[in-house]
Amino acid sequence: MESRIENGGRGQTTEKVAENLKTMWQSASQRATEQAQAADKIVREHPYQTIGLAFGVGVLIGVLLRRR
């Protein structure tokens, strides 16, 4: 007996839904890894600019929170 999940009038087995979720998770994980590697490369190529940007964003957040 197959269990089904109704999705807009289309029935999908729970196994198919689980397979789709697993595929989406793997894809998202791969993209996140690629983006983290790209960010790491940029930070290593421009360390002082990265420090300055982080400092500026921190000051901006501090000023905005202090206004409350």
Secondary structure, 3 states (H helix, E strand, C coil): CCCEEEECCEEEEHHHHHHHHHHHHHHHHHHHHHHHHHHHHHHHHCHHHHHHHHHHHHHHHHHHHHCC
